[in-house]
């Protein structure tokens, strides 16, 4: 994720995996969305600087680990959730 704005973004920030197929599981998830749609979608927290912000123009990345029932492609829509309940 890259902050393309001119201002820092306050964390925590999470990547929500919306539309993950039922045959795939995100094994290293931090939780499942309970307040933001789609409910039950897994999420992982994004690593941020020690001040818990993503500075303007800076990027952060996270590796995702899946377990799948078949060798089919794993697709999802990534959504970023900011501070507050997921």
PDB file of N, CA, C and O in Angstrom:
ATOM      1  N   UNK A   1       0.846  -1.149   0.000  1.00  0.00           N
ATOM      2  CA  UNK A   1       0.000   0.000   0.000  1.00  0.00           C
ATOM      3  C   UNK A   1       0.902   1.225   0.000  1.00  0.00           C
ATOM      4  O   UNK A   1       1.892   1.285   0.730  1.00  0.00           O
ATOM      5  N   UNK A   2       0.547   2.202  -0.830  1.00  0.00           N
ATOM      6  CA  UNK A   2       1.304   3.451  -0.901  1.00  0.00           C
ATOM      7  C   UNK A   2       0.393   4.613  -0.536  1.00  0.00           C
ATOM      8  O   UNK A   2      -0.738   4.702  -1.014  1.00  0.00           O
ATOM      9  N   UNK A   3       0.886   5.487   0.301  1.00  0.00           N
ATOM     10  CA  UNK A   3       0.159   6.707   0.640  1.00  0.00           C
ATOM     11  C   UNK A   3       0.480   7.746  -0.427  1.00  0.00           C
ATOM     12  O   UNK A   3       1.545   8.362  -0.393  1.00  0.00           O
ATOM     13  N   UNK A   4      -0.420   7.942  -1.360  1.00  0.00           N
ATOM     14  CA  UNK A   4      -0.189   8.898  -2.445  1.00  0.00           C
ATOM     15  C   UNK A   4      -0.708  10.290  -2.110  1.00  0.00           C
ATOM     16  O   UNK A   4      -0.675  11.182  -2.958  1.00  0.00           O
ATOM     17  N   UNK A   5      -1.183  10.485  -0.894  1.00  0.00           N
ATOM     18  CA  UNK A   5      -1.649  11.810  -0.489  1.00  0.00           C
ATOM     19  C   UNK A   5      -0.470  12.657  -0.021  1.00  0.00           C
ATOM     20  O   UNK A   5       0.660  12.172   0.045  1.00  0.00           O
ATOM     21  N   UNK A   6      -0.724  13.880   0.294  1.00  0.00           N
ATOM     22  CA  UNK A   6       0.315  14.773   0.775  1.00  0.00           C
ATOM     23  C   UNK A   6       0.413  14.818   2.285  1.00  0.00           C
ATOM     24  O   UNK A   6       1.174  15.614   2.834  1.00  0.00           O
ATOM     25  N   UNK A   7      -0.355  13.966   2.969  1.00  0.00           N
ATOM     26  CA  UNK A   7      -0.385  13.957   4.430  1.00  0.00           C
ATOM     27  C   UNK A   7      -0.185  12.543   4.955  1.00  0.00           C
ATOM     28  O   UNK A   7      -0.504  11.575   4.266  1.00  0.00           O
ATOM     29  N   UNK A   8       0.344  12.415   6.179  1.00  0.00           N
ATOM     30  CA  UNK A   8       0.475  11.082   6.761  1.00  0.00           C
ATOM     31  C   UNK A   8      -0.899  10.492   7.072  1.00  0.00           C
ATOM     32  O   UNK A   8      -1.858  11.225   7.317  1.00  0.00           O
ATOM     33  N   UNK A   9      -0.984   9.162   7.060  1.00  0.00           N
ATOM     34  CA  UNK A   9      -2.213   8.465   7.418  1.00  0.00           C
ATOM     35  C   UNK A   9      -1.982   7.799   8.767  1.00  0.00           C
ATOM     36  O   UNK A   9      -1.037   7.029   8.938  1.00  0.00           O
ATOM     37  N   UNK A  10      -2.859   8.106   9.724  1.00  0.00           N
ATOM     38  CA  UNK A  10      -2.743   7.541  11.060  1.00  0.00           C
ATOM     39  C   UNK A  10      -3.212   6.096  11.075  1.00  0.00           C
ATOM     40  O   UNK A  10      -4.208   5.755  10.436  1.00  0.00           O
ATOM     41  N   UNK A  11      -2.501   5.249  11.799  1.00  0.00           N
ATOM     42  CA  UNK A  11      -2.866   3.856  11.932  1.00  0.00           C
ATOM     43  C   UNK A  11      -3.659   3.605  13.184  1.00  0.00           C
ATOM     44  O   UNK A  11      -3.999   4.547  13.900  1.00  0.00           O
ATOM     45  N   UNK A  12      -3.957   2.382  13.460  1.00  0.00           N
ATOM     46  CA  UNK A  12      -3.542   1.209  12.704  1.00  0.00           C
ATOM     47  C   UNK A  12      -4.279   1.098  11.376  1.00  0.00           C
ATOM     48  O   UNK A  12      -5.385   1.615  11.218  1.00  0.00           O
ATOM     49  N   UNK A  13      -3.648   0.418  10.427  1.00  0.00           N
ATOM     50  CA  UNK A  13      -4.233   0.161   9.120  1.00  0.00           C
ATOM     51  C   UNK A  13      -4.252  -1.343   8.888  1.00  0.00           C
ATOM     52  O   UNK A  13      -3.322  -2.054   9.268  1.00  0.00           O
ATOM     53  N   UNK A  14      -5.311  -1.811   8.269  1.00  0.00           N
ATOM     54  CA  UNK A  14      -5.445  -3.245   7.982  1.00  0.00           C
ATOM     55  C   UNK A  14      -5.856  -3.439   6.536  1.00  0.00           C
ATOM     56  O   UNK A  14      -6.567  -2.613   5.965  1.00  0.00           O
ATOM     57  N   UNK A  15      -5.405  -4.535   5.950  1.00  0.00           N
ATOM     58  CA  UNK A  15      -5.832  -4.940   4.620  1.00  0.00           C
ATOM     59  C   UNK A  15      -6.918  -5.989   4.794  1.00  0.00           C
ATOM     60  O   UNK A  15      -6.670  -7.074   5.321  1.00  0.00           O
ATOM     61  N   UNK A  16      -8.145  -5.653   4.340  1.00  0.00           N
ATOM     62  CA  UNK A  16      -9.286  -6.562   4.409  1.00  0.00           C
ATOM     63  C   UNK A  16      -9.398  -7.268   3.064  1.00  0.00           C
ATOM     64  O   UNK A  16      -9.381  -6.621   2.018  1.00  0.00           O
ATOM     65  N   UNK A  17      -9.513  -8.581   3.088  1.00  0.00           N
ATOM     66  CA  UNK A  17      -9.611  -9.374   1.864  1.00  0.00           C
ATOM     67  C   UNK A  17     -11.068  -9.706   1.590  1.00  0.00           C
ATOM     68  O   UNK A  17     -11.572 -10.733   2.043  1.00  0.00           O
ATOM     69  N   UNK A  18     -11.737  -8.843   0.855  1.00  0.00           N
ATOM     70  CA  UNK A  18     -13.148  -9.034   0.532  1.00  0.00           C
ATOM     71  C   UNK A  18     -13.285  -9.996  -0.641  1.00  0.00           C
ATOM     72  O   UNK A  18     -12.505  -9.937  -1.592  1.00  0.00           O
ATOM     73  N   UNK A  19     -14.263 -10.871  -0.576  1.00  0.00           N
ATOM     74  CA  UNK A  19     -14.532 -11.785  -1.676  1.00  0.00           C
ATOM     75  C   UNK A  19     -13.567 -12.941  -1.796  1.00  0.00           C
ATOM     76  O   UNK A  19     -13.450 -13.537  -2.867  1.00  0.00           O
ATOM     77  N   UNK A  20     -12.874 -13.271  -0.724  1.00  0.00           N
ATOM     78  CA  UNK A  20     -11.971 -14.424  -0.743  1.00  0.00           C
ATOM     79  C   UNK A  20     -12.817 -15.683  -0.939  1.00  0.00           C
ATOM     80  O   UNK A  20     -13.783 -15.880  -0.201  1.00  0.00           O
ATOM     81  N   UNK A  21     -12.484 -16.549  -1.918  1.00  0.00           N
ATOM     82  CA  UNK A  21     -13.308 -17.735  -2.168  1.00  0.00           C
ATOM     83  C   UNK A  21     -13.364 -18.664  -0.957  1.00  0.00           C
ATOM     84  O   UNK A  21     -12.435 -18.706  -0.151  1.00  0.00           O
ATOM     85  N   UNK A  22     -14.446 -19.393  -0.842  1.00  0.00           N
ATOM     86  CA  UNK A  22     -14.645 -20.277   0.313  1.00  0.00           C
ATOM     87  C   UNK A  22     -13.638 -21.423   0.363  1.00  0.00           C
ATOM     88  O   UNK A  22     -13.452 -22.028   1.419  1.00  0.00           O
ATOM     89  N   UNK A  23     -12.980 -21.737  -0.767  1.00  0.00           N
ATOM     90  CA  UNK A  23     -11.989 -22.816  -0.764  1.00  0.00           C
ATOM     91  C   UNK A  23     -10.608 -22.349  -0.314  1.00  0.00           C
ATOM     92  O   UNK A  23      -9.665 -23.140  -0.292  1.00  0.00           O
ATOM     93  N   UNK A  24     -10.479 -21.072   0.043  1.00  0.00           N
ATOM     94  CA  UNK A  24      -9.182 -20.523   0.457  1.00  0.00           C
ATOM     95  C   UNK A  24      -9.289 -19.901   1.846  1.00  0.00           C
ATOM     96  O   UNK A  24     -10.299 -19.291   2.195  1.00  0.00           O
ATOM     97  N   UNK A  25      -8.232 -20.068   2.624  1.00  0.00           N
ATOM     98  CA  UNK A  25      -8.169 -19.505   3.968  1.00  0.00           C
ATOM     99  C   UNK A  25      -6.894 -18.679   4.091  1.00  0.00           C
ATOM    100  O   UNK A  25      -5.816 -19.128   3.703  1.00  0.00           O
ATOM    101  N   UNK A  26      -7.023 -17.479   4.629  1.00  0.00           N
ATOM    102  CA  UNK A  26      -5.858 -16.650   4.932  1.00  0.00           C
ATOM    103  C   UNK A  26      -5.321 -17.142   6.268  1.00  0.00           C
ATOM    104  O   UNK A  26      -5.929 -16.889   7.308  1.00  0.00           O
ATOM    105  N   UNK A  27      -4.193 -17.839   6.254  1.00  0.00           N
ATOM    106  CA  UNK A  27      -3.713 -18.516   7.461  1.00  0.00           C
ATOM    107  C   UNK A  27      -3.064 -17.585   8.478  1.00  0.00           C
ATOM    108  O   UNK A  27      -3.028 -17.905   9.666  1.00  0.00           O
ATOM    109  N   UNK A  28      -2.556 -16.451   8.040  1.00  0.00           N
ATOM    110  CA  UNK A  28      -1.865 -15.544   8.970  1.00  0.00           C
ATOM    111  C   UNK A  28      -2.694 -14.308   9.291  1.00  0.00           C
ATOM    112  O   UNK A  28      -2.140 -13.242   9.559  1.00  0.00           O
ATOM    113  N   UNK A  29      -4.005 -14.442   9.267  1.00  0.00           N
ATOM    114  CA  UNK A  29      -4.884 -13.292   9.503  1.00  0.00           C
ATOM    115  C   UNK A  29      -4.796 -12.811  10.944  1.00  0.00           C
ATOM    116  O   UNK A  29      -4.464 -13.571  11.854  1.00  0.00           O
ATOM    117  N   UNK A  30      -5.100 -11.528  11.129  1.00  0.00           N
ATOM    118  CA  UNK A  30      -5.160 -10.966  12.473  1.00  0.00           C
ATOM    119  C   UNK A  30      -6.571 -11.009  13.036  1.00  0.00           C
ATOM    120  O   UNK A  30      -6.766 -10.873  14.244  1.00  0.00           O
ATOM    121  N   UNK A  31      -7.555 -11.198  12.164  1.00  0.00           N
ATOM    122  CA  UNK A  31      -8.937 -11.257  12.609  1.00  0.00           C
ATOM    123  C   UNK A  31      -9.880 -11.299  11.432  1.00  0.00           C
ATOM    124  O   UNK A  31      -9.464 -11.454  10.284  1.00  0.00           O
ATOM    125  N   UNK A  32     -11.182 -11.156  11.739  1.00  0.00           N
ATOM    126  CA  UNK A  32     -12.224 -11.120  10.718  1.00  0.00           C
ATOM    127  C   UNK A  32     -13.074  -9.883  10.954  1.00  0.00           C
ATOM    128  O   UNK A  32     -13.345  -9.515  12.097  1.00  0.00           O
ATOM    129  N   UNK A  33     -13.489  -9.249   9.879  1.00  0.00           N
ATOM    130  CA  UNK A  33     -14.284  -8.024   9.975  1.00  0.00           C
ATOM    131  C   UNK A  33     -15.622  -8.303  10.658  1.00  0.00           C
ATOM    132  O   UNK A  33     -16.331  -9.241  10.293  1.00  0.00           O
ATOM    133  N   UNK A  34     -15.955  -7.485  11.644  1.00  0.00           N
ATOM    134  CA  UNK A  34     -17.235  -7.615  12.341  1.00  0.00           C
ATOM    135  C   UNK A  34     -18.099  -6.371  12.197  1.00  0.00           C
ATOM    136  O   UNK A  34     -19.307  -6.418  12.434  1.00  0.00           O
ATOM    137  N   UNK A  35     -17.479  -5.251  11.807  1.00  0.00           N
ATOM    138  CA  UNK A  35     -18.216  -3.995  11.681  1.00  0.00           C
ATOM    139  C   UNK A  35     -18.242  -3.460  10.254  1.00  0.00           C
ATOM    140  O   UNK A  35     -19.158  -2.726   9.885  1.00  0.00           O
ATOM    141  N   UNK A  36     -17.251  -3.818   9.455  1.00  0.00           N
ATOM    142  CA  UNK A  36     -17.189  -3.303   8.089  1.00  0.00           C
ATOM    143  C   UNK A  36     -17.543  -4.416   7.109  1.00  0.00           C
ATOM    144  O   UNK A  36     -17.240  -5.588   7.330  1.00  0.00           O
ATOM    145  N   UNK A  37     -18.182  -4.018   6.037  1.00  0.00           N
ATOM    146  CA  UNK A  37     -18.613  -5.010   5.039  1.00  0.00           C
ATOM    147  C   UNK A  37     -17.436  -5.426   4.188  1.00  0.00           C
ATOM    148  O   UNK A  37     -16.527  -4.622   3.983  1.00  0.00           O
ATOM    149  N   UNK A  38     -17.413  -6.616   3.697  1.00  0.00           N
ATOM    150  CA  UNK A  38     -18.329  -7.706   4.046  1.00  0.00           C
ATOM    151  C   UNK A  38     -17.941  -8.365   5.372  1.00  0.00           C
ATOM    152  O   UNK A  38     -16.784  -8.723   5.593  1.00  0.00           O
ATOM    153  N   UNK A  39     -18.926  -8.512   6.234  1.00  0.00           N
ATOM    154  CA  UNK A  39     -18.731  -9.099   7.553  1.00  0.00           C
ATOM    155  C   UNK A  39     -18.099 -10.493   7.395  1.00  0.00           C
ATOM    156  O   UNK A  39     -18.494 -11.267   6.523  1.00  0.00           O
ATOM    157  N   UNK A  40     -17.133 -10.793   8.234  1.00  0.00           N
ATOM    158  CA  UNK A  40     -16.474 -12.092   8.214  1.00  0.00           C
ATOM    159  C   UNK A  40     -15.236 -12.157   7.333  1.00  0.00           C
ATOM    160  O   UNK A  40     -14.517 -13.156   7.348  1.00  0.00           O
ATOM    161  N   UNK A  41     -14.978 -11.092   6.558  1.00  0.00           N
ATOM    162  CA  UNK A  41     -13.785 -11.083   5.701  1.00  0.00           C
ATOM    163  C   UNK A  41     -12.530 -11.044   6.560  1.00  0.00           C
ATOM    164  O   UNK A  41     -12.477 -10.287   7.530  1.00  0.00           O
ATOM    165  N   UNK A  42     -11.518 -11.843   6.228  1.00  0.00           N
ATOM    166  CA  UNK A  42     -10.284 -11.827   7.017  1.00  0.00           C
ATOM    167  C   UNK A  42      -9.485 -10.555   6.750  1.00  0.00           C
ATOM    168  O   UNK A  42      -9.581  -9.950   5.681  1.00  0.00           O
ATOM    169  N   UNK A  43      -8.698 -10.167   7.745  1.00  0.00           N
ATOM    170  CA  UNK A  43      -7.814  -9.015   7.553  1.00  0.00           C
ATOM    171  C   UNK A  43      -6.460  -9.271   8.194  1.00  0.00           C
ATOM    172  O   UNK A  43      -6.324 -10.092   9.101  1.00  0.00           O
ATOM    173  N   UNK A  44      -5.457  -8.544   7.699  1.00  0.00           N
ATOM    174  CA  UNK A  44      -4.122  -8.526   8.290  1.00  0.00           C
ATOM    175  C   UNK A  44      -3.751  -7.083   8.566  1.00  0.00           C
ATOM    176  O   UNK A  44      -4.073  -6.188   7.784  1.00  0.00           O
ATOM    177  N   UNK A  45      -3.075  -6.861   9.677  1.00  0.00           N
ATOM    178  CA  UNK A  45      -2.615  -5.518  10.011  1.00  0.00           C
ATOM    179  C   UNK A  45      -1.374  -5.189   9.188  1.00  0.00           C
ATOM    180  O   UNK A  45      -0.503  -6.036   8.991  1.00  0.00           O
ATOM    181  N   UNK A  46      -1.307  -3.961   8.717  1.00  0.00           N
ATOM    182  CA  UNK A  46      -0.171  -3.519   7.913  1.00  0.00           C
ATOM    183  C   UNK A  46       0.929  -2.985   8.823  1.00  0.00           C
ATOM    184  O   UNK A  46       0.644  -2.262   9.777  1.00  0.00           O
ATOM    185  N   UNK A  47       2.176  -3.332   8.541  1.00  0.00           N
ATOM    186  CA  UNK A  47       3.280  -2.802   9.345  1.00  0.00           C
ATOM    187  C   UNK A  47       3.467  -1.312   9.071  1.00  0.00           C
ATOM    188  O   UNK A  47       3.504  -0.880   7.919  1.00  0.00           O
ATOM    189  N   UNK A  48       3.581  -0.547  10.131  1.00  0.00           N
ATOM    190  CA  UNK A  48       3.767   0.902  10.023  1.00  0.00           C
ATOM    191  C   UNK A  48       5.010   1.321  10.793  1.00  0.00           C
ATOM    192  O   UNK A  48       5.580   0.539  11.554  1.00  0.00           O
ATOM    193  N   UNK A  49       5.417   2.560  10.586  1.00  0.00           N
ATOM    194  CA  UNK A  49       6.561   3.120  11.303  1.00  0.00           C
ATOM    195  C   UNK A  49       6.267   3.133  12.805  1.00  0.00           C
ATOM    196  O   UNK A  49       5.109   3.002  13.203  1.00  0.00           O
ATOM    197  N   UNK A  50       7.288   3.289  13.639  1.00  0.00           N
ATOM    198  CA  UNK A  50       7.081   3.292  15.091  1.00  0.00           C
ATOM    199  C   UNK A  50       6.050   4.316  15.570  1.00  0.00           C
ATOM    200  O   UNK A  50       5.460   4.140  16.636  1.00  0.00           O
ATOM    201  N   UNK A  51       5.826   5.381  14.798  1.00  0.00           N
ATOM    202  CA  UNK A  51       4.841   6.386  15.218  1.00  0.00           C
ATOM    203  C   UNK A  51       3.425   6.007  14.793  1.00  0.00           C
ATOM    204  O   UNK A  51       2.501   6.806  14.947  1.00  0.00           O
ATOM    205  N   UNK A  52       3.241   4.788  14.254  1.00  0.00           N
ATOM    206  CA  UNK A  52       1.943   4.259  13.839  1.00  0.00           C
ATOM    207  C   UNK A  52       1.294   5.109  12.747  1.00  0.00           C
ATOM    208  O   UNK A  52       0.079   5.311  12.742  1.00  0.00           O
ATOM    209  N   UNK A  53       2.117   5.601  11.826  1.00  0.00           N
ATOM    210  CA  UNK A  53       1.634   6.393  10.692  1.00  0.00           C
ATOM    211  C   UNK A  53       2.303   5.914   9.420  1.00  0.00           C
ATOM    212  O   UNK A  53       3.408   5.373   9.436  1.00  0.00           O
ATOM    213  N   UNK A  54       1.595   6.130   8.305  1.00  0.00           N
ATOM    214  CA  UNK A  54       2.174   5.896   6.993  1.00  0.00           C
ATOM    215  C   UNK A  54       2.410   7.272   6.394  1.00  0.00           C
ATOM    216  O   UNK A  54       1.464   7.953   5.999  1.00  0.00           O
ATOM    217  N   UNK A  55       3.668   7.681   6.327  1.00  0.00           N
ATOM    218  CA  UNK A  55       4.031   9.025   5.871  1.00  0.00           C
ATOM    219  C   UNK A  55       3.627   9.239   4.414  1.00  0.00           C
ATOM    220  O   UNK A  55       3.492   8.287   3.646  1.00  0.00           O
ATOM    221  N   UNK A  56       3.439  10.498   4.051  1.00  0.00           N
ATOM    222  CA  UNK A  56       3.104  10.864   2.673  1.00  0.00           C
ATOM    223  C   UNK A  56       4.171  10.337   1.727  1.00  0.00           C
ATOM    224  O   UNK A  56       5.365  10.533   1.954  1.00  0.00           O
ATOM    225  N   UNK A  57       3.732   9.662   0.656  1.00  0.00           N
ATOM    226  CA  UNK A  57       4.653   9.142  -0.342  1.00  0.00           C
ATOM    227  C   UNK A  57       5.336   7.832   0.027  1.00  0.00           C
ATOM    228  O   UNK A  57       6.074   7.275  -0.786  1.00  0.00           O
ATOM    229  N   UNK A  58       5.108   7.337   1.223  1.00  0.00           N
ATOM    230  CA  UNK A  58       5.749   6.091   1.674  1.00  0.00           C
ATOM    231  C   UNK A  58       4.842   4.889   1.430  1.00  0.00           C
ATOM    232  O   UNK A  58       3.630   5.024   1.262  1.00  0.00           O
ATOM    233  N   UNK A  59       5.463   3.710   1.415  1.00  0.00           N
ATOM    234  CA  UNK A  59       4.736   2.457   1.171  1.00  0.00           C
ATOM    235  C   UNK A  59       4.967   1.481   2.311  1.00  0.00           C
ATOM    236  O   UNK A  59       5.942   1.585   3.055  1.00  0.00           O
ATOM    237  N   UNK A  60       4.052   0.536   2.431  1.00  0.00           N
ATOM    238  CA  UNK A  60       4.209  -0.588   3.341  1.00  0.00           C
ATOM    239  C   UNK A  60       3.684  -1.823   2.617  1.00  0.00           C
ATOM    240  O   UNK A  60       2.820  -1.723   1.746  1.00  0.00           O
ATOM    241  N   UNK A  61       4.205  -2.966   2.978  1.00  0.00           N
ATOM    242  CA  UNK A  61       3.734  -4.189   2.342  1.00  0.00           C
ATOM    243  C   UNK A  61       3.679  -5.312   3.358  1.00  0.00           C
ATOM    244  O   UNK A  61       4.327  -5.271   4.404  1.00  0.00           O
ATOM    245  N   UNK A  62       2.891  -6.310   3.020  1.00  0.00           N
ATOM    246  CA  UNK A  62       2.718  -7.462   3.896  1.00  0.00           C
ATOM    247  C   UNK A  62       2.597  -8.699   3.010  1.00  0.00           C
ATOM    248  O   UNK A  62       1.969  -8.659   1.952  1.00  0.00           O
ATOM    249  N   UNK A  63       3.200  -9.786   3.452  1.00  0.00           N
ATOM    250  CA  UNK A  63       3.078 -11.059   2.737  1.00  0.00           C
ATOM    251  C   UNK A  63       1.825 -11.773   3.230  1.00  0.00           C
ATOM    252  O   UNK A  63       1.535 -11.778   4.426  1.00  0.00           O
ATOM    253  N   UNK A  64       1.093 -12.367   2.312  1.00  0.00           N
ATOM    254  CA  UNK A  64      -0.130 -13.094   2.653  1.00  0.00           C
ATOM    255  C   UNK A  64       0.125 -14.591   2.478  1.00  0.00           C
ATOM    256  O   UNK A  64       0.732 -15.020   1.496  1.00  0.00           O
ATOM    257  N   UNK A  65      -0.346 -15.373   3.440  1.00  0.00           N
ATOM    258  CA  UNK A  65      -0.186 -16.827   3.372  1.00  0.00           C
ATOM    259  C   UNK A  65      -1.575 -17.462   3.330  1.00  0.00           C
ATOM    260  O   UNK A  65      -2.435 -17.170   4.161  1.00  0.00           O
ATOM    261  N   UNK A  66      -1.774 -18.339   2.340  1.00  0.00           N
ATOM    262  CA  UNK A  66      -3.077 -18.969   2.144  1.00  0.00           C
ATOM    263  C   UNK A  66      -2.970 -20.476   2.257  1.00  0.00           C
ATOM    264  O   UNK A  66      -1.909 -21.064   2.043  1.00  0.00           O
ATOM    265  N   UNK A  67      -4.091 -21.084   2.596  1.00  0.00           N
ATOM    266  CA  UNK A  67      -4.273 -22.521   2.483  1.00  0.00           C
ATOM    267  C   UNK A  67      -5.497 -22.687   1.576  1.00  0.00           C
ATOM    268  O   UNK A  67      -6.547 -22.092   1.818  1.00  0.00           O
ATOM    269  N   UNK A  68      -5.345 -23.497   0.538  1.00  0.00           N
ATOM    270  CA  UNK A  68      -6.437 -23.658  -0.424  1.00  0.00           C
ATOM    271  C   UNK A  68      -6.748 -25.130  -0.623  1.00  0.00           C
ATOM    272  O   UNK A  68      -5.856 -25.979  -0.595  1.00  0.00           O
ATOM    273  N   UNK A  69      -8.045 -25.424  -0.826  1.00  0.00           N
ATOM    274  CA  UNK A  69      -8.493 -26.796  -1.035  1.00  0.00           C
ATOM    275  C   UNK A  69      -8.135 -27.308  -2.427  1.00  0.00           C
ATOM    276  O   UNK A  69      -8.103 -28.516  -2.660  1.00  0.00           O
ATOM    277  N   UNK A  70      -7.868 -26.396  -3.339  1.00  0.00           N
ATOM    278  CA  UNK A  70      -7.498 -26.799  -4.694  1.00  0.00           C
ATOM    279  C   UNK A  70      -6.420 -25.858  -5.209  1.00  0.00           C
ATOM    280  O   UNK A  70      -6.069 -24.876  -4.555  1.00  0.00           O
ATOM    281  N   UNK A  71      -5.905 -26.169  -6.383  1.00  0.00           N
ATOM    282  CA  UNK A  71      -4.852 -25.341  -6.980  1.00  0.00           C
ATOM    283  C   UNK A  71      -5.429 -24.182  -7.783  1.00  0.00           C
ATOM    284  O   UNK A  71      -4.699 -23.514  -8.515  1.00  0.00           O
ATOM    285  N   UNK A  72      -6.710 -23.940  -7.657  1.00  0.00           N
ATOM    286  CA  UNK A  72      -7.345 -22.840  -8.388  1.00  0.00           C
ATOM    287  C   UNK A  72      -6.780 -21.496  -7.926  1.00  0.00           C
ATOM    288  O   UNK A  72      -6.229 -21.380  -6.831  1.00  0.00           O
ATOM    289  N   UNK A  73      -6.928 -20.504  -8.769  1.00  0.00           N
ATOM    290  CA  UNK A  73      -6.455 -19.157  -8.424  1.00  0.00           C
ATOM    291  C   UNK A  73      -7.204 -18.622  -7.211  1.00  0.00           C
ATOM    292  O   UNK A  73      -8.395 -18.877  -7.035  1.00  0.00           O
ATOM    293  N   UNK A  74      -6.492 -17.883  -6.387  1.00  0.00           N
ATOM    294  CA  UNK A  74      -7.094 -17.234  -5.227  1.00  0.00           C
ATOM    295  C   UNK A  74      -7.262 -15.763  -5.576  1.00  0.00           C
ATOM    296  O   UNK A  74      -6.282 -15.057  -5.813  1.00  0.00           O
ATOM    297  N   UNK A  75      -8.493 -15.313  -5.605  1.00  0.00           N
ATOM    298  CA  UNK A  75      -8.774 -13.919  -5.934  1.00  0.00           C
ATOM    299  C   UNK A  75      -9.513 -13.256  -4.785  1.00  0.00           C
ATOM    300  O   UNK A  75     -10.221 -13.918  -4.025  1.00  0.00           O
ATOM    301  N   UNK A  76      -9.346 -11.956  -4.662  1.00  0.00           N
ATOM    302  CA  UNK A  76     -10.042 -11.170  -3.653  1.00  0.00           C
ATOM    303  C   UNK A  76      -9.911  -9.702  -4.017  1.00  0.00           C
ATOM    304  O   UNK A  76      -9.124  -9.338  -4.891  1.00  0.00           O
ATOM    305  N   UNK A  77     -10.674  -8.875  -3.354  1.00  0.00           N
ATOM    306  CA  UNK A  77     -10.554  -7.433  -3.489  1.00  0.00           C
ATOM    307  C   UNK A  77      -9.954  -6.911  -2.189  1.00  0.00           C
ATOM    308  O   UNK A  77     -10.505  -7.146  -1.113  1.00  0.00           O
ATOM    309  N   UNK A  78      -8.842  -6.210  -2.279  1.00  0.00           N
ATOM    310  CA  UNK A  78      -8.200  -5.651  -1.094  1.00  0.00           C
ATOM    311  C   UNK A  78      -8.797  -4.295  -0.748  1.00  0.00           C
ATOM    312  O   UNK A  78      -8.900  -3.414  -1.602  1.00  0.00           O
ATOM    313  N   UNK A  79      -9.186  -4.138   0.499  1.00  0.00           N
ATOM    314  CA  UNK A  79      -9.715  -2.877   1.011  1.00  0.00           C
ATOM    315  C   UNK A  79      -8.922  -2.498   2.248  1.00  0.00           C
ATOM    316  O   UNK A  79      -8.605  -3.355   3.072  1.00  0.00           O
ATOM    317  N   UNK A  80      -8.604  -1.230   2.381  1.00  0.00           N
ATOM    318  CA  UNK A  80      -7.842  -0.778   3.541  1.00  0.00           C
ATOM    319  C   UNK A  80      -8.793  -0.205   4.583  1.00  0.00           C
ATOM    320  O   UNK A  80      -9.619   0.657   4.284  1.00  0.00           O
ATOM    321  N   UNK A  81      -8.664  -0.695   5.802  1.00  0.00           N
ATOM    322  CA  UNK A  81      -9.451  -0.198   6.929  1.00  0.00           C
ATOM    323  C   UNK A  81      -8.543   0.606   7.831  1.00  0.00           C
ATOM    324  O   UNK A  81      -7.424   0.187   8.127  1.00  0.00           O
ATOM    325  N   UNK A  82      -9.019   1.763   8.273  1.00  0.00           N
ATOM    326  CA  UNK A  82      -8.255   2.634   9.153  1.00  0.00           C
ATOM    327  C   UNK A  82      -8.565   2.349  10.612  1.00  0.00           C
ATOM    328  O   UNK A  82      -9.106   1.294  10.943  1.00  0.00           O
ATOM    329  N   UNK A  83      -8.220   3.297  11.491  1.00  0.00           N
ATOM    330  CA  UNK A  83      -8.438   3.106  12.923  1.00  0.00           C
ATOM    331  C   UNK A  83      -9.893   2.804  13.252  1.00  0.00           C
ATOM    332  O   UNK A  83     -10.806   3.271  12.571  1.00  0.00           O
ATOM    333  N   UNK A  84     -10.093   2.029  14.286  1.00  0.00           N
ATOM    334  CA  UNK A  84     -11.442   1.673  14.712  1.00  0.00           C
ATOM    335  C   UNK A  84     -11.708   0.198  14.537  1.00  0.00           C
ATOM    336  O   UNK A  84     -10.835  -0.564  14.121  1.00  0.00           O
ATOM    337  N   UNK A  85     -12.902  -0.188  14.855  1.00  0.00           N
ATOM    338  CA  UNK A  85     -13.289  -1.594  14.748  1.00  0.00           C
ATOM    339  C   UNK A  85     -13.291  -2.033  13.307  1.00  0.00           C
ATOM    340  O   UNK A  85     -13.610  -1.243  12.418  1.00  0.00           O
ATOM    341  N   UNK A  86     -12.947  -3.261  13.061  1.00  0.00           N
ATOM    342  CA  UNK A  86     -12.951  -3.827  11.720  1.00  0.00           C
ATOM    343  C   UNK A  86     -14.281  -4.452  11.496  1.00  0.00           C
ATOM    344  O   UNK A  86     -14.531  -5.003  10.425  1.00  0.00           O
TER     345      UNK A  86
END
